[in-house]
């Protein structure tokens, strides 16, 4: 059975291949999905558009009128928007989605669907006031009949509103019942299968006035009184607002709520006077403004008042008694001082968060973080928090290093304070009774100092100390040689050492905690260490007695060790991992035996005592026991497959017991740190878990690894009549990733198992060209499927159309998207009987009357022919550099503003060629290269073309290299030859910086600048005569939009002259200027001579510069630098 079960990976690979075949054939990516509508919607009225990222339309397609399936071919990768277009009032969850179609990770290439889900229709209407105007921002709600709010909207500037709602019954009315009063009340609405327009309009008769009262910080003030005066009685005032008639009108009174607001609902338009007031705990408050005369309009309105200030008072006390002369601090600043009663006053207080406390020598006070508001002006009592307690510890100065003070309160809380190098200390505590002790020093007198702290500081706490003798006695098995006695403080510092003897004494030991131990030959003692305290007396009767010799053992794993001495004494001990030790009674030879779940390299060995060398135990293998538990005794032996990376597989057979089967094996410790993969095997049983991944750490594992086994179930069935190569697939319902697959036997029968629960699996029977109908049980009837043959031809020539992307959808959500070959024919074998819809997609062709409906019957061959009519054409061209080198991977865009922003594009190939398809006839397109580097300027920058019913070729473009020079040709027009100075200074400026300077030498009138070109840069040329001052200085501003710019600059003479002479150079400049203007306006006509003109211009520039540099007057160092820079560029 196991040999017939395929892995999920093979099925996933097949599904992936199918998706790739459907979505990315012949460099066409098919993107499709379903438009899912509500019941009763005519899907033939819905279309799906493909837009560019800029929103320009590229394609539009219809939907399958039954299933809603659509498909759009993508010929060029890029960013696109998919938009569903439906009749007005149809609401979709997302009517537009944007994706990057890259042919790799996009949903189309991955075989996914781009679906659109209709969620409802619109409910629309209008709200008007009494004068039929539409109020803006009126809040309306859409409710269920039982009053549950579904959604809410605000009306627009004309009073119109619009809800989105699923089919059902609703009620429309205003969200805030108190905000406005409407005449009609609630409007019932029923949504079925179309948008709804509510009639008649909703009319408003009154609006809500909200009065908000704030403190001076803007916080909400509750409990304030607000009075509204009006000359007219408010007839529709709701309960809670009581009007009182006064002279000249009526007054309505309200209190502000916790939100600091009071509402006056349903107020008709008119004039009102509003006045606030507030007092609390005898404190009065003033407001800004004091009152407000307000005109109510046909809209909800709001008026705001703010408190301008208030005063308050407080007290400072200790256990109810006043503290006199304490400074009161507000936010860290002293603002008052307490009087004889401990009281103080605060004036001109502003609302806000403040910190309130006090200060006085040797006292600490509580700090209150409070929020002062007009509604809560009272101040809490400032209490004494702590009082200072000070004293001295009088001991030797070298014993003060670790000294501290411990003080215990009457509640049992213990805290400590530090002692300085002179023995002084001081700490602050809350009023109460305390026990004070000196710690970290030898015993002192008194041991405890009792202090009763009130509101007065304590400064008389004093402690002193003394030193002691320590007497030790020692008893050994064989003399004292090799031993010493060590005295250690409780901080771990060795205080002193003495050679071992029967009696040992340490003197002048300060009070404190200590321990004694005997060091030397590894030995065992009744007590390895004796601890004691020195307070105010000597220490004696400290006794050590040797009981044997210590043997040290190093092992990585636990082991039981038994030993036998030469004198026939026996013993045993449990040795723990790492370093451990045990004691033997005599100095002689011993034999040791090991007992453990590990196998050691020396299970038996000898050792001698005493010994200073540890015994090293080395393990080689660890035992592992695995259990497989069964409900009852099994009749078959299970097998356990053991796998480990870098080692051969191993199989262990179990030993059967009544309730379980046991697997036992040993693992080499060289595998420590690796994983053991344990998998039990059985022909009829299932195991939980199915396998175990055990991280082997070198330790034994005895019975902790358990599999629970139970008999599995089998799915058995049959396919009839018998058909070769039928595959039966079982998919687990609770985990669809679990897939089992088998083939049928020669009789048509099949069996899948063992399974945990056969009912948890769905069966599918598959073979291309067949469908299988489930009959009784797991018996399937095989039925041969039908065939559909589709042909695509040109409607005029009747010739086959190749490269058509055929999209077919039908019953059971069947869909297929394939690119048809040159024959124009595609056969679909294995279709189930039913209705199918066919749509053809081919750039520059339209297949009319699509989708075509085809009815396929069982076992029949159905043919369909779709005729395509050409409606769009192509533009061919090439993109190169000026030297003719091809430029690949540049997008060429065709955009038609005239025909609704239609956009098509292509990317140049390796040879620089491109073909933009799908251009509609009689539409004018702007063909534009779109290089990534903006410094690469195309020439011409674009080409406009009106598409005729034929392809257009040779629409070529050239691009300059990334670094493009800007040549500025200029001519200075002097009034007369006599007015021209011998040398005229011409400077080029940009962004207030001088770029270049040249001198024009008489009789020459031309100048040239050459700088890097950047489209849109602004420059200024300044012409001046700094030496003779014969002419006026002239400044000319200009912005460049091409790589060549010509200038003509007129200058005036400082003295008047009646003669105006036009030199020969003027005519040259005018002709040159005209040629350059003509080249910019008509780039296509002068393209053949464009390069030649540039070369001649550069030659002219070289001659002029050479002449200028040889005759110019001496200029500044900056000018010389500019000239050298231009020469280096020419070279």
Buried (B, 14 or more C-beta within 10 A) or exposed (E): EEEBEBEEEEBEEEEEEEBEBBBBBEEBBBBBBBBBBBEEBEBEBBBBBBBBEEEBBBBBBBBBBBBBBBBBBBBBBBEBBBBBBBEEBBBBEEBBBEBEBEEEEBBBBEBBBBBBEBBBBBBBBBBBBEEEEBBBEBBBBBBEEEEEEBEBBEBBEEBBBBBBBEBEEBBBBBBBEEBBBBEEEEBEBEBEEEBBEBEEBBBBBBBBBBBBBBBBBEBBBBBBBBBBBBEEEBEEBEEEBEBEEEEEBBBBEBEBEEEBBBBBBBBBBEEBBBBBBBEBEEBEBEBEBEEBEBEBEBBBBEBBBBBBBBEBBBBBBBEEEBBEEBBBBBEEEEBBBBEEEBBBEBEEBEBBEBEBBBEBEBBBBBEBEBEBBBBEBEBEEBBBBBBBBBBBBBBEEEBBEEBBBBBBBEEEEEEEBEBEEEBEBBBBBBBBEBBBBBEBBBBBEEEEBEBEBEBEBBEEBBBBBBBBBBBBBBEBBEEBEEBBBBBBBEEEEEBBEBEBBEEBEBEEBBBBEBBBBBEBBBBBBEEEEBEEEBEEEEBEEBEBEBEBBBBBBBBBBBBEBEBBBEEEEEBEBEBEEEEBBBBBBBBEEBEBEBEBBBBBEEEEBEBBBBBEEBBEBEBEBBBBBBBBBBEEEBEEEBBBBBBBEEBEEEEBEBEBEEEBBBBEBBBBBEBBEBBBBBBBEBEBBBBEEEEBEBEBEBBBBBEEBEBBBBEBBEBEBBBEEBBEEBBBBBBBEEEEEBBBBBEBEEEBBBBBBBBBEBEBBEBBBEBEEBBBEEEEEBBBEBEEBBBBBBBBBBBEEEEBBBBBBBBBBBBEEBBBBBBBBEEBBBEBEBBBBBBBBBBBBBBBBBBEEBBBBBEBEEEEEBEBEBBBEBEBBBBBBBBBBEEEEBBEEBBBBBBBEEBEBBBBBBBBBEEBBBBBBBBBBEBBBBBBBEBEEEBBBBBBEBBEBEBEEEBBEEBBBBBBEEEBBBBBBBBBBBBBEEBBBBBBBBBBBBEEEBBBBBBBBEEBBBBBBBBEBEBEBEBBBBBBBEEEEBBEEBEBEEEBEBBBBBBBBEBEBEEEEEEEEEBEBBEEBBEBBEBBEEBEEEBEEBBEEBEEBBEEBBEBBBEBBEBBBEEBEEBEEEBBEBBEEBEEEEE
